[in-house]
Amino acid sequence: MIQVITIPLMADNYSYLLLQGSCALVVDPGQARPVLQALHDTGASLEAVLLTHHHFDHCGGARTVQQATGCAVVRAQGSREPATRTVAEGDTVACGTATIQVIATPGHTTDHICFYAPGMLFTGDTLFSGGCGRLFEGTAAQMHESLQKLAALPSETLVYCGHEYTADNYLFAASIEPDNQDIADKLQQARQATARGEATIPSTLKEERALNPFLRTTDKDLQRALALDCTDPVTVFAELRKRKDVF
């Protein structure tokens, strides 16, 4: 069983330290110092940095962490970040005796990947609690396909995303569906947690499939709320993303 330690970084980023026995991996070390401190506190040996994509707030501390620990750096094939190993869809990374699968999720960037072990999913800037990443390099069709791929994983999977955006995401969702009580309740919970200085992460895929508008593109209630003439899921997704971008 992998233990996950959440490491807050910068204004709203998260990095994650994965532990099994004396083995450790770290996902998206946007800053080195908090990651190295968390690693020191555990006494574990860092085997690798796992990068979901090349944006600096996710990889900015990777080189310093590598220099301090001698660990490997794992990133997607075609990524612009230096690495000791490149991976693609279907490849695996070991964490002690556990196996972590690589899932290609282009959309936010063309090189974006997610990391999945049974029971946990590290989504970077592809899937957020209640939302998804902006389309900086990919297309709406790519991101929609990537999100559907993640949504097909088991319902109990814990979703560890790259940012604390939950309250803002559900404020947007509530603006689209103001009569959706489940979304209103989730927004209130997220606001209360944020006010207490608590993380709203992780969520579950069950919750995301039920509430996250970007995973509900075939939902008739959501389609009616958007008042679109077209019910094509990619078109619905693109409309949602366009509205969120200016929200």
Secondary structure, 3 states (H helix, E strand, C coil): CCEEEEEEECCCEEEEEEEECCEEEEECCCCHHHHHHHHHHHCCEEEEEECCCCCHHHHCCHHHHHHHHCCEEEEECCCCCCCCEEECCCCEEEECCEEEEEEECCCCCCCCEEEEECCEEEEECCEECCEECCCCCCCHHHHHHHHHHHHCCCCCCEEEECECCHHHHHHHHHHHCCCCHHHHHHHHHHHHHHHCCCCCCCEEHHHHHHHCHHHCCCCHHHHHHHCCCCCCHHHHHHHHHHHHHCC
